[in-house]
Amino acid sequence: MLDRDGYRPNVAIVVANSKDRVFWGKRIREHSWQFPQGGINAGETPEQAMFRELKEEVGLLPDHVRILGRTRDWLRYEVPQHWIKREWRGSYRGQKQIWYLLRLTGRDSDVSLRASDHPEFDAWRWHEYWIPLENVIDFKRDVYRRGLTELERYLHHRPQTRRERLYGWAHAVVPSAYTHPSGKA
């Protein structure tokens, strides 16, 4: 299902653990890593698609996570022509995504990469929130930068201790690649 501009509606899912490290999945039989993501089916809301994709790709159920936030608008990226299937060329431009930030409330052992008949990942790990953008395929780097930058505000809780209330709490240092789209300070 494409919109009139040639973008396929999609969701991207960032799952953070209690230490604010994020799920990073290795694509099956490839050496590329990414967040879970997937298309929105006809009649599905972005949230319904997110929970379906989360179960299919990572094996996590709604009881295993809590939604912390989502992007306000669609984030779009274009796919290079040589990556587009021949039958889609001319009509398909790329994907538009709603990004979700989730908190894992379950356990690491709840993750199952074999939850569907067509697994997406063959390995996973927890990674620092600010994924080095050079580790993301080049045509998705800007959407990763925009998605993670927008969602980061949902990651931090209110200060819990007196010290945190008086002096603030530690925030991750935002790499310059995220604050300057060119990657230059």
C-alpha positions in Angstrom: 0.0 0.0 0.0 1.6 3.3 -1.2 0.4 6.8 -0.5 -0.2 9.1 -3.5 3.4 10.3 -3.2 4.9 6.8 -3.5 5.7 6.2 0.2 4.8 3.0 2.0 3.4 3.6 5.5 5.6 2.0 8.1 6.5 2.0 11.8 9.9 2.0 13.5 10.3 0.6 17.0 12.9 1.7 19.5 12.8 -0.6 22.6 14.7 0.8 25.6 15.6 -1.3 28.7 15.8 0.1 32.2 19.3 1.4 31.6 18.1 3.3 28.5 20.0 1.0 26.2 18.1 0.1 23.0 17.4 -3.1 21.2 19.6 -3.4 18.1 18.8 -6.3 15.7 21.2 -7.9 13.2 19.4 -8.5 9.9 19.3 -12.2 9.1 22.2 -13.4 7.0 23.6 -9.9 6.7 26.0 -7.8 8.7 23.7 -4.8 9.1 21.9 -3.7 12.3 18.7 -1.8 12.7 15.6 -1.2 14.8 12.6 -3.4 14.3 10.3 -1.9 11.6 7.5 -2.9 9.3 4.7 -1.9 7.1 1.2 -0.8 8.2 -1.5 -3.0 6.7 -4.7 -1.7 5.3 -7.2 -0.9 8.1 -4.4 -0.9 10.8 -3.5 2.0 12.9 0.2 2.8 13.4 0.0 1.5 17.0 -1.7 -1.8 15.9 1.1 -2.2 13.3 3.7 -1.5 15.9 2.5 -4.2 18.3 2.1 -6.7 15.4 5.6 -6.0 14.1 7.0 -6.1 17.7 5.6 -9.6 18.1 6.6 -10.8 14.7 10.2 -9.5 14.7 11.1 -9.5 18.4 8.6 -11.8 20.1 7.5 -9.1 22.6 3.8 -8.8 23.5 2.0 -5.6 24.7 2.4 -6.8 28.3 6.2 -6.8 27.9 6.5 -3.1 27.0 5.1 0.4 27.8 4.8 3.1 25.2 6.9 6.1 26.2 6.2 8.2 23.1 6.0 8.5 19.3 7.0 10.9 16.6 4.4 13.7 16.0 4.5 13.3 12.2 5.7 10.9 9.5 9.4 10.7 9.0 10.2 9.9 5.3 13.2 8.5 3.6 13.8 7.6 -0.1 15.2 4.3 -1.2 17.8 4.4 -4.0 16.6 3.1 -7.3 18.9 0.1 -7.4 17.2 -1.2 -4.2 13.7 -0.9 -5.6 12.1 -4.0 -7.1 11.7 -3.6 -10.9 7.9 -3.9 -10.7 7.7 -1.0 -8.2 10.1 1.4 -10.1 8.3 4.6 -11.1 5.7 4.4 -8.3 7.7 3.6 -5.1 9.9 6.3 -3.6 10.5 5.0 -0.1 8.9 4.8 3.3 7.2 7.1 5.7 7.4 6.1 9.3 5.9 6.8 12.7 8.6 6.0 15.3 7.7 4.6 18.7 9.8 4.6 21.8 9.0 1.7 24.2 10.2 0.7 27.6 10.8 -3.0 28.2 8.8 -3.9 31.3 9.4 -7.6 30.7 12.7 -9.5 30.8 15.5 -10.0 28.2 14.4 -13.7 28.0 11.0 -12.5 26.6 12.8 -11.5 23.4 12.3 -14.2 20.7 13.8 -13.7 17.3 12.0 -16.9 16.1 8.4 -15.7 16.9 7.4 -15.8 13.3 8.0 -18.1 10.3 10.0 -15.4 8.6 12.5 -14.0 11.1 14.0 -10.6 10.4 17.0 -10.8 12.8 19.4 -13.6 13.7 21.1 -11.7 16.6 20.4 -8.8 18.9 22.0 -6.8 21.6 21.5 -3.7 23.8 23.2 -0.7 22.5 23.7 2.9 23.7 20.8 5.1 22.7 22.7 7.3 20.3 23.4 4.7 17.6 26.5 5.8 15.6 24.9 7.0 12.4 27.8 5.6 10.3 26.4 2.1 11.4 23.1 2.9 9.7 22.7 2.4 6.0 23.3 5.7 4.3 19.9 6.4 3.0 18.3 5.9 6.4 20.7 8.0 8.4 18.7 11.2 8.4 15.5 9.4 9.5 17.4 7.7 12.3 18.8 11.1 13.4 15.4 12.8 13.3 13.6 9.9 15.0 16.0 9.4 17.9 16.4 13.1 18.4 12.6 13.6 18.7 12.1 10.6 20.9 15.0 11.2 23.3 12.9 13.6 25.4 10.6 10.7 26.4 13.5 8.5 27.6 14.2 10.5 30.8 12.0 10.2 33.9 11.3 13.0 36.3 14.1 13.5 38.8 13.6 11.0 41.7 16.1 12.0 44.3 16.7 15.3 46.1 20.0 15.6 44.4 18.5 15.1 41.0 15.8 17.7 41.8 18.4 20.2 42.9 21.2 19.6 40.4 19.5 17.9 37.5 20.1 14.4 36.3 22.5 13.0 33.9 21.5 13.1 30.2 23.3 11.3 27.5 25.6 13.5 25.6 24.1 14.0 22.1 26.7 13.2 19.4 27.4 16.1 17.0 26.1 13.9 14.1 22.6 14.2 15.7 22.8 18.0 16.3 24.4 18.8 13.0 22.8 16.9 10.0 26.1 17.2 8.1 27.9 15.5 11.0 30.2 18.5 11.4 30.3 20.6 14.6 
